[in-house]
Amino acid sequence: MCVTVAAQASRPGGRSAYLRSPMGLGRATVALLGVVIAADLYSLWAGTVIQGAMEDLRISRDTVGWYGSDLVREAERADTLYGVSGWLQTAALVATCVVFLCWFHRVRVNAEVFEPYLQTKTRGWTVGSWFVPVVNLWFPRRIAIDIWDASGPRSVALDRTMTLSGPAGRPSHPLVNAWWTLWLATLFVGRWATTAYWDAEEVDEVEAAVSKLMFSDALDIVAAVLAILFVRRLTRMQDAKARAGAPMPGLDGESA
């Protein structure tokens, strides 16, 4: 009760913060991240198809000096297939982002109940920080770390003057850091590879650009796996911490 009252009192304008189970949204997020991985794997396969078509065109150009109509049709089919894989990746990403942000907001509000003074960013930044240029390079990670620390089994005093520092202070965050590093790498490499693909005109350029896109897809798969681990771990941490304490208003009854 003390934690709940403090969480409510610390909110501007008396905004309440109540615990709600993150288990359902966590499972949905993990499932959609699996769909993202499946879409990336499909794109990798489609990339090998278009690379094979480009190689056939290159060999035909280097040996006979022109492209056969059959090879051109094969290349067009491969390009269409690769375009479909891109649309599937986009659809999977958009759906995952929506559910992930709902989950992220849920665990952020729960963190206010657990440890209100550990939250260095306001609740509005939980979603907004992902869409503000430059800020989105570090604010979401900062919020994730605040949530992680508040969701751990260790409690801290509800006193703004008692900060977490030193050997007994905030722990390291290898999983959060690894996930965030791979996420940023995926963003930058993906933009670089996509630009190269749209600018490619010659067969050699297309083949090289597809290789870059396939590298981006591989990075995205690793980032998605780390995101699954992050979501599962944080969701279970919050569920365990809520069940270890006294019942609080608004706690859903979903089990782990």
C-alpha positions in Angstrom: 0.0 0.0 0.0 2.8 2.4 0.8 4.4 1.8 -2.6 1.0 2.3 -4.3 0.3 5.6 -2.4 3.9 6.9 -3.2 3.5 6.0 -6.8 0.2 8.0 -7.0 1.6 10.9 -5.1 4.7 11.1 -7.3 2.6 11.4 -10.5 2.0 15.0 -11.8 -1.6 16.0 -11.1 -2.1 12.9 -9.0 -2.1 10.4 -11.9 -2.6 6.9 -10.5 -0.3 4.0 -11.2 -1.8 0.5 -10.7 -0.3 -2.9 -11.3 -1.6 -4.9 -14.3 -0.3 -8.2 -15.4 2.1 -8.0 -18.4 1.9 -11.7 -19.2 -0.7 -11.6 -22.0 1.0 -8.7 -23.8 4.3 -10.3 -23.2 3.3 -13.5 -24.8 1.7 -11.7 -27.8 4.9 -9.6 -28.3 7.1 -12.8 -28.2 4.8 -14.5 -30.7 5.0 -11.5 -33.1 8.7 -11.3 -32.8 8.7 -14.9 -33.9 6.7 -13.8 -37.0 9.4 -11.1 -37.6 12.1 -13.8 -37.5 10.1 -16.0 -39.9 9.7 -13.0 -42.3 13.4 -12.4 -42.2 14.2 -16.0 -42.9 11.8 -15.9 -45.9 13.6 -12.7 -47.1 16.9 -14.5 -46.8 15.6 -17.3 -49.0 14.2 -14.8 -51.5 17.6 -13.0 -51.5 19.3 -16.2 -52.6 16.8 -16.6 -55.4 17.4 -13.1 -56.7 21.1 -13.5 -56.3 20.9 -16.7 -58.4 19.0 -14.8 -61.1 21.5 -12.0 -61.1 24.4 -14.4 -61.4 22.7 -16.1 -64.4 22.3 -12.6 -66.1 25.9 -11.7 -65.3 27.2 -15.0 -66.8 25.1 -14.5 -69.9 26.3 -10.9 -70.3 30.0 -11.9 -69.9 29.8 -14.9 -72.3 27.4 -13.9 -75.1 27.1 -10.2 -74.5 23.3 -10.1 -74.0 20.5 -11.3 -71.8 18.1 -14.0 -72.9 14.4 -13.5 -72.6 14.1 -16.5 -70.3 16.7 -15.1 -68.0 15.0 -11.7 -68.0 11.7 -13.3 -67.0 13.4 -15.3 -64.3 15.0 -12.1 -62.9 11.6 -10.3 -62.9 10.0 -13.2 -61.0 12.8 -13.2 -58.5 12.5 -9.4 -58.1 8.7 -9.8 -57.5 9.3 -12.5 -54.9 11.9 -10.3 -53.2 9.4 -7.4 -53.2 6.7 -9.6 -51.5 9.2 -10.6 -48.8 9.8 -6.9 -48.2 6.1 -6.3 -47.7 5.8 -9.2 -45.4 8.7 -7.9 -43.3 7.1 -4.5 -43.1 3.7 -5.9 -42.0 5.3 -8.1 -39.4 7.4 -5.2 -38.1 4.4 -2.8 -37.8 2.2 -5.3 -36.0 5.1 -6.2 -33.6 5.8 -2.5 -32.9 2.2 -1.8 -31.9 2.0 -4.7 -29.5 5.5 -4.2 -28.2 4.7 -0.5 -27.4 1.5 -1.6 -25.5 3.6 -4.1 -23.5 6.3 -1.5 -22.9 3.8 1.0 -21.6 2.3 -1.7 -19.4 5.6 -2.6 -17.7 6.5 1.1 -17.4 3.4 1.8 -15.4 4.0 -1.2 -13.3 7.5 0.0 -12.6 6.0 3.2 -11.2 4.2 1.1 -8.6 7.3 -0.9 -7.8 9.9 1.9 -7.6 8.4 5.3 -8.6 11.6 7.3 -7.9 13.7 5.1 -10.2 11.9 6.4 -13.3 14.0 9.1 -14.8 11.7 9.8 -17.8 8.0 10.7 -17.6 5.4 8.2 -18.6 4.7 9.9 -21.9 8.2 9.2 -23.2 7.5 5.5 -23.0 5.9 5.6 -26.4 6.9 9.0 -27.7 10.6 8.5 -27.3 10.6 5.9 -30.1 9.3 8.5 -32.6 11.4 11.6 -31.8 14.5 11.9 -34.0 17.9 11.7 -32.2 16.1 11.2 -28.9 15.1 7.7 -30.0 18.7 6.7 -30.1 19.0 6.5 -26.3 15.7 7.4 -24.4 14.0 4.0 -25.0 17.1 2.3 -23.6 17.1 4.5 -20.6 13.5 3.8 -19.9 14.0 0.1 -20.4 16.9 0.2 -17.8 14.7 2.1 -15.3 11.9 -0.5 -15.7 14.4 -3.3 -15.4 15.9 -2.0 -12.2 12.4 -1.3 -10.7 11.3 -4.8 -11.6 14.1 -6.7 -9.9 13.7 -8.5 -6.6 15.8 -5.8 -4.8 13.9 -2.8 -3.4 15.2 0.7 -2.8 14.1 3.4 -0.4 11.4 5.7 -1.7 13.6 8.7 -1.1 14.9 10.9 -4.0 18.1 11.6 -2.0 19.0 7.9 -1.8 20.3 7.1 -5.3 21.5 3.8 -6.6 25.3 4.1 -7.0 28.4 2.2 -6.2 28.9 -1.6 -5.8 25.5 -1.9 -4.2 23.8 0.3 -6.7 22.4 -0.3 -10.1 23.6 -3.6 -11.7 24.9 -3.9 -15.2 22.4 -4.6 -18.0 24.1 -7.0 -20.5 20.8 -8.2 -22.0 19.3 -4.7 -22.4 22.6 -3.4 -23.8 23.0 -6.2 -26.3 19.4 -5.9 -27.5 19.6 -2.2 -27.9 23.0 -2.3 -29.7 21.7 -4.9 -32.2 18.5 -2.9 -32.7 20.4 0.3 -33.5 22.8 -1.7 -35.8 19.7 -3.1 -37.6 18.3 0.4 -38.2 21.5 1.8 -39.6 22.5 -1.2 -41.7 19.0 -1.6 -43.0 18.8 2.0 -44.2 22.2 1.7 -45.8 21.3 -1.6 -47.5 17.9 -0.4 -48.7 19.4 2.8 -50.2 22.0 0.7 -52.0 19.2 -1.6 -53.4 17.0 1.2 -54.7 20.0 2.9 -56.3 21.2 -0.3 -58.0 20.8 -0.5 -61.8 23.4 -2.8 -63.1 23.4 -6.6 -62.4 26.5 -6.4 -60.3 25.1 -3.5 -58.2 21.8 -5.4 -57.6 23.7 -8.5 -56.5 25.9 -6.5 -54.1 22.9 -4.6 -52.7 21.0 -7.8 -52.0 24.0 -9.2 -50.1 23.8 -6.0 -47.9 20.1 -6.6 -47.4 20.7 -10.2 -46.4 23.3 -9.1 -43.9 20.7 -6.6 -42.5 18.1 -9.5 -42.3 20.6 -11.6 -40.4 21.2 -8.8 -37.9 17.5 -8.3 -37.5 17.1 -12.0 -36.6 19.7 -11.7 -33.9 18.1 -8.5 -32.6 14.7 -10.2 -32.6 16.0 -13.1 -30.6 17.5 -10.8 -28.0 14.2 -8.8 -27.9 12.4 -12.1 -27.1 14.8 -12.8 -24.3 14.4 -9.2 -23.0 10.6 -9.3 -23.1 10.3 -12.7 -21.5 12.8 -11.9 -18.7 11.3 -8.6 -17.8 7.7 -9.9 -18.0 8.6 -12.8 -15.6 10.5 -10.4 -13.3 7.5 -8.2 -12.9 5.1 -11.1 -12.4 7.3 -12.6 -9.8 7.8 -9.3 -7.9 4.1 -8.6 -7.9 3.2 -12.1 -6.6 6.0 -11.9 -4.0 4.5 -8.8 -2.4 1.1 -7.9 -0.9 -1.9 -7.8 -3.3 -2.3 -4.3 -4.9 -5.3 -2.7 -6.6 -5.6 -3.5 -10.3 -3.5 -6.6 -10.3 -4.8 -9.1 -13.0 -4.9 -12.7 -12.1 -3.0 -14.2 -15.0 -0.4 -16.8 -13.9 3.1 -17.2 -15.1 
